[in-house]
Amino acid sequence: MRSALGTALVVAALAALPATMQGQSSPPVAVNGSIAGVVLDSLHGGYLRDADVMIDGVARAITTDSSGRFSADGLPPGIYRIGVFHPLLDTLGVSLSTKPFTLGRDSTSIVILAVPSAASLVARSCAGRPMRHGASAIVGRVLDPETLDAVPRAEVSVAWVQFDATKQTGVRSTPRLLYDTTDQSGAYKICGLPSSLDATLQAKRGAAVTAEVPVTLGEAPSELFARTLLLTKADSAPRVGRATIAGRVTLSGAPGGGSRVDIGGTDLVTMTNEKGEFSMSGAPAGTHVMNVRHLGYLAVTVPVDIAAREPNRVNIDLPRFVPVMDPVLVTARRNRSLDRVGFNERKRVGIGRYVTREEIERSNPLRISDILRRVPGLRVSHAGGRDVITSSRGGTFGGPGCVRFWVDDMLWQSMEPGDVNDFVSAKEVMGIEVYSSGGTPARYMMGGQSCTTVIVWTRMRISDM
């Protein structure tokens, strides 16, 4: 998200340069010079594309291409300076510009600019801060989604599970949490993180909270993750709003309809048309996660920043689902992931009923309803061309009892009864938890109706590959 205030300040600074630095000290003798350059993204090991390049004294729009290149021709000789603007730089709090340089007659000046490396950015950002778990960091800003103003005094936290293995205790998992409070510019810095990290990032102020944004750090000794978060200044995060978000879902690169798109934490859910396009109005502004599913393809969760003041569009490609099995390695990774989401701990307590991946593989089901047929207290009936799962304990007025689904820690918003079968394949299910209305864990309790709760974990959250 580009900071309008930051861009305006730099533009004003460039405009305030002396005329001798803007190539205006004397009338141009010839208009035949050129400037060519490239902007490197040392943080991610590539090029900085779609960056705005501003050359003082040159009134034209210049943007870097996919290789980070830019150029400007037909320039008179004189003294120039270049500034580069990009959302990544705003998030990092980094300004990227050259020193004044001279462009001669009939000549070309070559300019190379680079975003600093992760190691140098971490060293600068975390100077004087404790580095408890490693030499990596997560930095960024928290902004209001309506005005893009800074949100000070917001708490930004990073949560992950640390695994330690010893001969004495075996594999032990320990929840970890580090946090920072944003300053007056909305900036935060969470330092001392380990590399090779899978975590979630979240901002909170009062009762207002963003979605948990997935974070992955690489394996280098010093890694840096930069992220701007949009957090409303209201007392609580709204479930509806005035924004519209649209986009397109492709299936392994090809257009196709019938994909399910929802925004976590809201009631917004829709289907893509035959071209894979979708649009949802009434979206609350802020940082959210969007879940996209299509039977036969890997489900995808992507963070989305929704701002009410500008169009919001996202393009998502779903790769085809191809199960790969390696019994020894798969079991270890699966157990680690199930530990992370609390499945194994709740199973040890034994309040609910649990279906493991091993049990699912032995029965070789086609649908989720085939798995749940074997669970006491649930009933599977056929209605409207699909299987509908209800509770056999009965509802308030003697009818079938309600069943509330959670899929990968997100409340499932049903468009039609039993539609979870249409978007979640039994082959991607890694574990299921079933709780009666009185035994549901607090995390999954909902006010009002007393329903049986079914929690489904799929490969989108439980890694075994």
N, C-alpha and C positions, 0 to 999 in steps of 0.2 A: 504494500500500500504506500504510494508516494506521499511524502509529507509536503503539503502545499506550503506550509510556513517555512520549512527548511529550504525549499527551492526558491521561494521569494527572497529570502535573506541572501542567498548566494548570488542570485541575479542582481539584487541591489548592490551587492559588494562589487561585482564585476562592472556594473554601470558607473560606479563611483571612481573607477580607476582614472588616473590622469590621462589626458588625451594622447600623450606620447606613448602610452602603453596600449592604446586602442588602435594604433595604426592610423591616426587622424592628424598627426603633427604637420603633414604637408600633403598637397594634392597627389594622388597616385600617378606615377609616371606610366605604369603599364598594369593591366589587369590580367595577368597571366600566371600568377603563382598558385600553388596548391598545397593543401595539407592532407596528409593521409596518415591513418593511425589504426591501432588495435587496442582494445581494452581486455586485459586478461583477468580471469577470475581465479586467483591463486587459492582462494578458500576451497573451491570445489574442483580444482584442477582442470579448468576449461576456459571458455570465453564468456564475457558478459554481453549477452544479447539484449536487444530492445532497450538499451540505455540511451537516454537523451544526452546529446553532446552539444555543448554551447561554446561557441568561439566568439570572444568579445570583438565587437565591430562587425559581425556577420549576422544579418537578420534572416536566417533561414532555419528550418527544422532539419536536424541531422540525427539519425538514429543508427545505432550499431546493428549489423546484420547477425546471422546465426554464428558467424565466425568472429564476432566482436569487432569487425572492421567498420571504419567510417572514412569519409573523404569530403573535401570541399575544394572546388576548383574556381578559377576566375577571381583570385584574390590579389589585391594590390600589395606591393611590398610594404612592410611595416613590422610593428611589434605586436604579437598576439599572445593570448593565453587561453587555455582550454579547460572547461569544467565538465565533469561527467555526473549525471544524476540517474539514480536507479532505486527502486524500492529496497533492494538488498543493502545499499549504502545507507539509506535512511534508517533501516533496522539496526545496522551495526553502529550507527552514529559516526560514520567515516565520511570525510570529504575527499574527493578525488579531483585534483586539478594539477596543471603544470605550472612551472615558473614561467614568467614572460620570456618569449624567444623571438628571434628575428627571422622573418620570411623575406628572402631576397628576391630580386627581379628574375623572372624566368627560372624559378627554382621550385623544388618540392621539399617540404619539411616532413620528416617521418617522426611520428609520436607514438610512444608505447606507454600505456598506463596500466596499472595492475592493482586489483584489490589485494590487500595484505594477506599473507598466509595465515592459516589457523594458529600456528604456534606464536606468531608475532601478535595476533589479535588477542589471544588468550593472555599472553604476557602483559599486554597493555591494559586489558580490561580487568584482570584479576590481581593487579599489583597490590600487595599488602593484604590480600584476602587468604583465608586458610584453604589449602588444597587437600582436603581430608581423604578423598577416595581415588584421586587421580589428577591428571593434568589437563582435563578437558573442561569445557564450559558451555553454557547455553545463555545467550544474550538476546536482547530485543527491546521492544517498546510495547506499551499498552495504550491504545487509543480508543476514543469514543467513536462508535460506528456511525453516529449521526453527524458529528461535526469534524471528526478526525483530530480533535484536540487531545492533548496528553491527559492521561488519567493517573494522577499521583496517588500515593498511599494504597495502591492495589497490591495484594499479596500474590506472587507468582511462585508456584511450586512445581517441583519435578519429583515424581514418584517412580520407584522401580523396586524389583526384588533382587537381592544379591544372593547368589548361590555359592556356598563354600563346601568343599569335600575334604574330609580327613578320614584316616583309617579308624579313629576312635569313635567319631560321631556319624560317619557316613556323609550323605548330602544334606546340608542344612540350608534352609531358605530364610532370609531376613529382610523384611520390608524396610525400605529406605525412603527418606523424604528430606529434600533440601528446598529452601525457599528464600526469596528476597522480596523486599518492598520497593515499589517503583518510586523514583524521585520526582521532582517537579516537572521534568521533561518526559515522564512516563517510562524512563529507561529502567531496565532490570538486568542483573548479572548474577547468574548462579554458577559458582566456580567449584573446583575440586571434584569434578565428576569423573568416573572411570570411562575409558573408551570401551568399544564393543558393548554398547549399552542400548537396551530396548526399554523405553520409559514413556511416561505421559507427562504432558505439560499443561498447566491450567492456571488461569488468572481468576482472582476473586476479590470483590470489594463489597462488604456487607453481605446482603443476600444475593447479589448479582454474581454470576459465575459463568465462565466460558465452558465449552466442551473440553474434554480431555483430548488434547492433540497428540497423536503418536509421534515419538521422537526416536530416531535411530542414529547412534554415533558409530563411526567406523573404527577400524582397528589401529590407526596410527597412535603413537604415544600421546599426542595432543590433538584433540578434535574440537571443532567449534560448530555449534548449531545456532542459527539466527532465525528468530521468528517474531513477527509483529502479531499481537493478539488484540482483537476488538472486543471491548467490554463496555456494556452500557453503564452509564452513571446512575441509573435508576436504582431503587432499593432492592429490586428483584429482577431476575432475568425473565423477560416476557416470552410466552410460548407462541404469540402471534405478533405480527408487525405490519409494516407498510411496504416492505421490500419485495421485489420479485427476483427470482433466480431461475435461469433457464440454461439449457445446455444440450449436449448430445452424447449418447452412449453408443459406442461401437463394440462389436463382438469379434475379438481377434482381428481388429482393423477393418471389419466389414460392417456396413450398415445393417440394422435389423431392429425390429420393434419387440415390444412385450417385456422390456426390462422394468424392474421395480425400483423406484427411487424414493428414498425418504430422508428426512432430516432428523437426526437423533434429538430427543428431548422435546419434540414438537409433535403435533398431530398431522403434519404435512406428509403426504405420501401420494405418489402418482405413478402412472405407467408411461413408457415411451411410445410414440407412434411408430408407424412402419418405417420411418426414416431414422429412428432412434432419438428423436427430439423430445424434449420435455420442457415444461414451464410450471412453476409454482408461485402463486402470489400469496400475500399475507405472511411472508417469512419475517421472523424477527431479526433485526440487525444484530451482528456480533460474530464471533468465531464459533462455528458449529462443525459437526461432522456429518457428512452425507454418506449413506449406505446404498450401494447399488448391487442388485442381485439379478441373475438370470440362470435358470436351470441349465446345468451342463457347463457353466462357466464359473471361474473363481469369483467369489464375492469380493467387493472392494469397498473399503472405507477411506474417504479422503476428507481432509480438513477443508472447510470453505469459509472465507471471510465475506460476510454479507453486509454491505453498506447501503443505507436507505437513499443516499444522495447520488448514487451512480449505478449503472447497469451491472448486474452480477451474472457471469456466465462461466460454465465449467464444462470441459470435455473429458470424458472418461472412457478408457478402453478396458474391457473385461477379457482376460486371457482364458482360453479353453481349459477346463478342469481335466487334468490328467493325473490320477493317483499314482504315486511312486512309493513302493513299500520296501523297507529294509528293516526286518524285525528288531534287531538289536539296537541300532541307532535310533530308529523311529520311536521305540518305547521310551528310551531315555529322554528324548526331546519332548515327547508328548507329556510325560510325567512332570517335566520341568514347567511346561506351559500350564498344565492343570494346577500345579502348585501355585503358580503366579495368580491365577484367577480365583483361588480359594476352593476349587472343586474337591481336591483331595482332603483338605482339612474338614470340610463339611461332611464328606463321606465318612471320615473317621468318627465324627460325632454321631452320625447315623440317624438323624431325625427324619430325613426324607427317604425317598427311594432313588437309587442311582443306577444308570445304565452306562457301562463303560464301552470303549471302542472295541475291546476284545469280545464282549457279548454281542455287539452289533455285527461284527464280522462273522461270528458263528451262525447267526440267524439269516444273514445275507438279505436284508430287507430292501425293498425298492423305494419306499416312502417313509417319512417320519411317522405317519399313522401306523405303518406296519410295526415300527419299533414300539409305539405306545400301546398297541393292542395287548401286549404282554404285561403291562404295568397295572397292578391291582388298583381299583378306584377310578380308572379311566374307561370310557366307552367310545368306540369308533363306529359311527353310523354313516350311511351314504345318503347324501341329499344334494340336489342341484348339480349332479355330475361330479361331485368330489367327496372325499372323506372328511367328516366333521368330527372333531374330538370334543367330548363333553365329559363332565364328571358323573360317575355312576352314583354319587352320594345324593344327587338331587338338588334342585334349586330351592329358592325361598318358597315358591308356591307349588311345589311338587313336581315341576318340570325338570329337565336335565340341568345339572349344575354347570356353572360357567368355568372356563379354563382360560387363564391368562398366560400368554407366551412371552418369554424374553429370549432373544436370539443374540448371542455374543454381547451380552450385557446391555442390550438396547430393548426397550419395550416394543413388542411387535404390534404395529397398528394394522389391524386386519381390514382390508377393503371388502372382502367377502368371507363368510365363515369357511374355515379350512384352507384358506389360501396359502398358509405356510408350506403346505405340500407342493405348491406350484413354484416355489422359489428356493427351497432348501432341499437338497438331495440327501438321502440317507447315507450316501457314500462319503459326503463331506462332514457328517456329524461325528464329533470326537467324544462326546459325552452328554448325558441328559440328567437333569435333576428334577424330581417331581415332589412337590410339597402340598399337603392339605392346607386349607385356609388358616388353621391355627398354628402350623409349624413353619410357615414361610419365613426365611431370614429377613431381618429388618431392612436390608438393602433392597429387597424386591417386594416389600409390602406396598400396597396402594390403598388409599382411603376409599370408603364406600363399600362396594361389593366384596363379599367374601368368596373368593374364587380359588380353585386349585391352580397352583403356579407351576408351569413347566419351563425350565431354563435349558436352552439348547446351546451347546458350544460347538462351533464348526472350525474348519481349518483356517478361517479368516482370523481367529484369535488364538487357536491352539496349534502350534507349529509341530509338525512331525517330519519336516523335510529340510 
